[in-house]
């Protein structure tokens, strides 16, 4: 018996889109360093354009450092999740970086970090994209 991720949850249409990478609001979102804005859209665009595993790993190193430093995550961390999943799927790069970082953002949101409910529709989108990670 074989099983794919799509078999684990119902497929639903999402009427609310993710925050586009060219949206100026990225510049004002906090990353993992609370009180400090981190424009993750710049790094996510670099990930989209990366052509080698070395480039991908370098970009993920920055994402790990700025979206999850010392157990903290911010609103930019949450908004980055759908883009990391999309890019990984498009590039066929499902590895410990995307799985680990998405998972740790989920875990850390319960520990003195911004409440995900403050982000309209984000948790719903993230659950539909990665149901096994976002299950409560």
SEZAZA-272984 format. One line per 8 residues: number of its first residue (from 1); their letters; for each residue x, y, z of N, C-alpha, C. Coordinates in Angstrom, 1 decimal. Each point is the difference from the previous one (the first is absolute). Layout:
BEGIN
NUM = A = X/Y/Z/X/Y/Z/X/Y/Z; ...
//
This chain:
BEGIN
1 = XXXXXXXX = 0.8/-1.2/0.0/-0.8/1.2/0.0/0.9/1.2/0.0; -0.3/0.9/-0.9/0.8/1.3/0.0/-0.9/1.1/0.4; 0.6/1.1/0.5/-0.7/1.1/0.6/0.7/1.3/-0.4; -0.7/1.0/-0.5/0.6/1.3/-0.3/-0.6/1.0/1.0; 0.7/1.2/0.1/-0.5/1.0/0.9/-1.4/0.5/-0.4; -0.4/0.0/-1.2/-1.3/0.4/-0.5/-1.1/-0.9/0.5; 0.3/-1.3/0.4/-0.9/-0.9/0.5/-0.4/0.3/1.5; 0.8/0.8/0.7/-0.2/0.2/1.4/-1.0/1.0/0.3
9 = XXXXXXXX = -0.4/0.8/-0.9/-1.0/1.1/0.3/-0.8/0.2/-1.2; -1.2/0.6/0.3/-0.9/0.4/-1.1/0.7/1.2/-0.8; -0.3/0.0/-1.3/0.5/1.2/-0.7/-1.1/1.0/-0.1; 0.3/1.2/0.4/-0.9/1.1/0.0/0.5/1.2/-0.7; -0.8/0.8/-0.6/0.4/1.2/-0.6/0.2/1.1/1.0; 1.1/0.7/-0.1/0.3/1.1/0.9/-0.2/1.3/-0.7; -0.9/0.8/0.6/-0.4/1.2/-0.6/0.9/1.2/0.4; 0.7/-0.2/1.0/0.9/1.0/0.5/1.4/-0.3/-0.4
17 = XXXXXXXX = 0.7/0.9/-0.6/1.3/-0.3/-0.5/1.1/0.3/1.1; 1.2/-0.6/-0.2/1.1/0.3/0.9/0.4/1.5/-0.2; 0.7/0.5/0.9/0.6/1.4/-0.2/1.0/-0.1/-1.1; -0.3/0.7/-1.1/1.0/0.0/-1.1/1.3/0.5/0.4; 1.0/-0.6/-0.7/1.4/0.4/0.4/0.4/1.4/-0.4; -0.8/0.6/-0.9/0.2/1.4/-0.3/-0.8/1.0/0.8; -0.7/-0.5/1.0/-0.8/0.9/0.9/0.9/0.8/0.9; -0.2/1.3/0.1/0.9/0.8/0.8/-0.2/-0.3/1.5
25 = XXXXXXXX = -1.0/-0.7/0.4/-0.2/-0.2/1.5/1.0/-1.0/0.5; 0.7/-0.8/-0.8/1.1/-0.8/0.5/1.0/0.7/0.8; 0.3/1.2/-0.5/1.1/0.8/0.6/-0.3/0.4/1.5; -1.3/-0.1/0.3/-0.4/0.4/1.4/-0.2/-1.1/0.9; 0.0/-1.3/-0.5/-0.3/-1.1/0.8/1.3/-0.4/0.9; -0.3/-0.5/1.2/1.1/-0.4/0.9/0.3/-1.5/-0.4; 1.3/-0.2/0.0/0.5/-1.4/-0.1/0.1/-0.6/1.4; 1.0/-0.8/0.2/0.2/-0.6/1.3/0.6/0.9/1.0
33 = XXXXXXXX = 0.6/1.1/-0.4/0.5/0.9/1.0/-1.1/1.0/0.3; -0.6/-0.2/1.1/-1.2/0.8/0.3/0.4/1.5/0.1; -0.8/0.8/-0.6/0.2/1.4/0.0/0.8/0.5/-1.2; 0.5/-0.9/-0.8/0.8/0.3/-1.1/-0.6/-0.5/-1.3; -0.3/0.9/-0.9/-0.6/-0.5/-1.3/1.0/-0.8/-0.8; -0.5/-1.0/-0.7/0.8/-0.9/-0.9/-0.8/-0.2/-1.3; 0.5/0.5/-1.1/-0.7/-0.1/-1.3/0.4/-1.4/-0.6; -0.8/-1.0/0.4/0.3/-1.4/-0.5/-0.3/-0.1/-1.5
41 = XXXXXXXX = -0.7/0.9/-0.5/-0.4/-0.1/-1.5/1.3/0.0/-0.8; 1.0/0.8/0.4/1.3/0.1/-0.7/0.7/-1.4/-0.1; 0.0/-0.6/1.2/0.7/-1.3/0.1/-0.8/-1.1/-0.7; -1.3/0.1/0.1/-0.9/-1.0/-0.7/0.1/0.1/-1.6; 0.2/1.3/-0.4/0.2/0.1/-1.5/1.4/-0.5/-0.4; 1.0/0.1/0.9/1.3/-0.6/-0.3/-0.2/-1.5/0.0; -0.8/-0.6/0.8/-0.2/-1.4/0.0/-0.7/-0.4/-1.3; -1.0/0.8/-0.5/-0.6/-0.3/-1.2/1.0/-0.1/-1.2
49 = XXXXXXXX = 1.0/0.9/0.1/0.9/0.2/-1.1/1.3/-0.9/0.1; 0.1/-0.7/1.1/1.2/-0.8/0.3/0.1/-1.1/-1.1; 1.2/-0.2/-0.5/0.2/-1.0/-1.1/0.8/-1.2/0.5; 0.6/0.1/1.2/0.8/-1.1/0.4/-0.3/-0.4/1.5; 0.3/-1.2/0.4/-0.2/-0.4/1.4/0.8/0.9/0.9; 1.2/0.5/-0.4/0.8/0.8/0.9/-0.8/1.4/0.2; -0.6/0.5/-1.1/-0.7/1.3/0.2/-1.3/-0.2/0.9; -0.6/-1.1/-0.2/-1.2/-0.4/0.8/0.4/-0.1/1.5
57 = XXXXXXXX = 1.0/-0.7/0.3/0.5/-0.1/1.4/0.4/1.3/0.6; 0.6/0.9/-0.8/0.4/1.3/0.5/-1.3/0.8/0.3; -1.0/0.0/-0.8/-1.2/0.7/0.2/-0.7/-0.5/1.3; -0.1/-1.4/0.1/-0.6/-0.6/1.2/0.7/0.4/1.2; 1.3/0.1/0.0/0.8/0.4/1.2/-0.5/1.4/0.5; -0.2/0.9/-1.0/-0.5/1.3/0.4/-1.5/-0.1/0.6; -0.8/-0.8/-0.7/-1.4/-0.2/0.5/0.0/-0.6/1.4; 0.8/-1.0/0.2/0.1/-0.5/1.4/0.4/1.0/1.0
65 = XXXXXXXX = 1.0/0.8/-0.4/0.6/1.0/1.0/-1.0/1.1/0.2; -0.8/0.4/-1.0/-0.8/1.2/0.2/-1.5/-0.3/0.3; -0.5/-1.2/-0.4/-1.4/-0.3/0.3/-0.1/-0.8/1.3; 1.1/-0.6/0.5/-0.1/-0.8/1.2/1.3/0.1/0.8; 0.4/1.2/0.5/1.2/0.0/0.8/-0.3/-0.3/1.5; 0.7/-0.9/0.6/-0.2/-0.3/1.4/-1.4/-0.3/0.5; -0.8/-0.7/-0.9/-1.3/-0.4/0.4/-1.1/1.0/-0.2; 0.4/1.2/-0.6/-1.0/1.0/-0.2/-0.5/0.0/-1.5
73 = XXXXXXXX = -1.2/0.3/-0.2/-0.6/0.2/-1.3/-0.8/1.2/0.0; -0.3/0.6/-1.2/-0.8/1.2/-0.1/-1.0/-0.2/-1.1; -0.7/1.1/-0.3/-1.0/0.0/-1.0/0.6/-0.3/-1.4; 1.2/0.5/-0.3/0.6/-0.3/-1.3/0.3/-1.5/-0.1; 0.3/-0.7/1.2/0.2/-1.4/-0.1/-1.2/-0.7/-0.4; -1.2/0.4/0.5/-1.2/-0.7/-0.4/-0.3/0.3/-1.5; 0.1/1.2/-0.4/-0.3/0.3/-1.4/1.0/-0.7/-1.0; 1.2/-0.3/0.5/1.0/-0.7/-0.9/-0.3/-1.4/-0.3
81 = XXXXXXXX = -0.8/-0.6/0.9/-0.3/-1.5/-0.1/-0.6/-0.4/-1.3; -1.1/0.6/-0.4/-0.6/-0.4/-1.3/1.0/0.2/-1.2; 0.8/1.0/0.0/1.0/0.2/-1.1/1.1/-1.0/0.1; 0.5/-0.4/1.2/1.0/-1.0/0.1/-0.5/-1.3/-0.6; -1.3/-0.4/0.4/-0.6/-1.2/-0.5/-0.2/0.0/-1.5; -0.5/1.1/-0.5/-0.2/0.2/-1.5/1.3/-0.1/-0.8; 1.0/0.7/0.5/1.3/0.0/-0.7/0.7/-1.4/0.1; -0.1/-0.7/1.1/0.5/-1.3/0.1/-0.7/-1.0/-0.9
89 = XXXXXXXX = -1.3/0.2/-0.1/-0.8/-0.9/-0.9/0.4/0.3/-1.5; 0.1/1.2/-0.3/0.3/0.4/-1.4/1.4/-0.5/-0.4; 1.0/0.1/0.9/1.3/-0.3/-0.3/0.3/-1.5/0.3; -0.9/-0.7/0.6/0.2/-1.4/0.3/1.1/-0.2/1.1; 0.1/1.0/0.9/1.0/0.0/1.1/-0.7/-0.2/1.3; -0.5/-1.1/0.3/-0.6/-0.3/1.3/1.1/-0.6/0.8; 0.6/0.7/0.9/1.1/-0.5/0.8/-0.2/0.5/1.5; 1.1/-0.3/0.8/-0.1/0.4/1.4/-0.2/1.5/0.2
97 = XXXXXXXX = 0.5/0.8/-0.9/-0.2/1.4/0.2/-1.5/0.5/0.0; -0.7/-0.3/-1.0/-1.4/0.4/-0.1/-0.8/-0.7/1.0; 0.1/-1.3/0.1/-0.7/-0.8/1.0/0.3/0.4/1.4; 1.2/0.2/0.3/0.4/0.4/1.4/-0.4/1.4/0.3; 0.2/0.9/-0.9/-0.3/1.4/0.3/-1.5/0.2/0.1; -0.8/-0.5/-0.9/-1.4/0.1/0.1/-0.5/-0.7/1.3; 0.5/-1.1/0.4/-0.4/-0.7/1.2/0.3/0.8/1.2; 1.2/0.5/0.1/0.5/0.8/1.2/-0.8/1.3/0.1
105 = XXXXXXXX = -0.4/0.6/-1.1/-0.9/1.2/0.1/-1.3/-0.4/0.6; -0.5/-1.1/-0.4/-1.3/-0.5/0.6/0.2/-0.3/1.5; 1.0/-0.7/0.4/0.2/-0.3/1.4/0.2/1.2/0.8; 0.9/1.0/-0.4/0.3/1.1/0.8/-1.1/1.1/0.1; -1.0/-0.1/-0.9/-1.1/1.0/0.1/-0.7/-0.1/1.3; 0.1/-1.1/0.7/-0.7/-0.2/1.3/0.9/0.4/1.2; 1.1/0.6/-0.2/1.0/0.3/1.1/0.4/1.4/0.0; -0.8/0.9/0.5/0.3/1.4/0.2/0.3/0.7/-1.3
113 = XXXXXXXX = -0.7/-0.4/-1.1/0.1/0.6/-1.3/-1.3/0.6/-0.4; -0.1/0.8/-1.1/-1.2/0.6/-0.4/-1.1/-1.1/-0.3; -1.2/0.2/0.4/-1.1/-0.9/-0.2/-0.3/0.0/-1.5; -0.1/-1.2/-0.5/-0.3/-0.2/-1.5/-1.3/0.6/-0.4; -1.0/-0.1/1.0/-1.3/0.6/-0.3/0.0/1.4/-0.4; 1.1/0.7/0.3/0.1/1.4/-0.3/0.2/0.2/-1.5; 0.4/-1.1/-0.7/0.2/0.1/-1.4/-1.2/-0.6/-0.8; -0.8/0.9/-0.6/-1.2/-0.5/-0.6/0.2/-1.0/-1.1
121 = XXXXXXXX = -0.6/-1.2/0.3/0.0/-1.1/-1.0/1.3/-0.7/-0.2; 1.1/0.4/0.6/1.3/-0.7/-0.2/0.0/-1.4/0.4; -0.5/-0.3/1.2/0.0/-1.4/0.5/-0.8/-0.9/-0.9; -1.1/0.5/-0.4/-0.9/-0.8/-0.9/0.8/-0.3/-1.3; 0.7/0.9/-0.6/0.8/-0.3/-1.2/1.1/-0.9/0.2; 0.7/0.2/1.2/1.1/-0.9/0.3/-0.4/-1.4/0.2; -1.1/-0.2/0.7/-0.6/-1.3/0.3/-0.3/-0.7/-1.3; -0.6/0.7/-1.0/-0.3/-0.6/-1.2/1.2/-0.4/-0.9
129 = XXXXXXXX = 1.1/0.8/0.2/1.2/-0.3/-0.8/0.8/-1.1/0.7; 0.1/0.0/1.3/0.8/-1.0/0.7/-0.8/-0.6/1.1; -1.1/-0.8/-0.2/-0.9/-0.5/1.0/0.7/-0.8/1.1; 1.0/-0.7/-0.3/0.7/-0.8/1.1/0.8/0.8/0.9; 0.4/1.2/-0.3/0.8/0.9/0.8/-0.9/0.9/0.9; -1.2/0.4/-0.6/-0.8/1.0/0.7/-1.2/-0.6/0.8; 0.0/-1.3/0.2/-1.0/-0.6/0.8/0.2/0.3/1.4; -1.1/0.3/0.7/0.2/0.3/1.5/0.1/-1.2/0.8
//
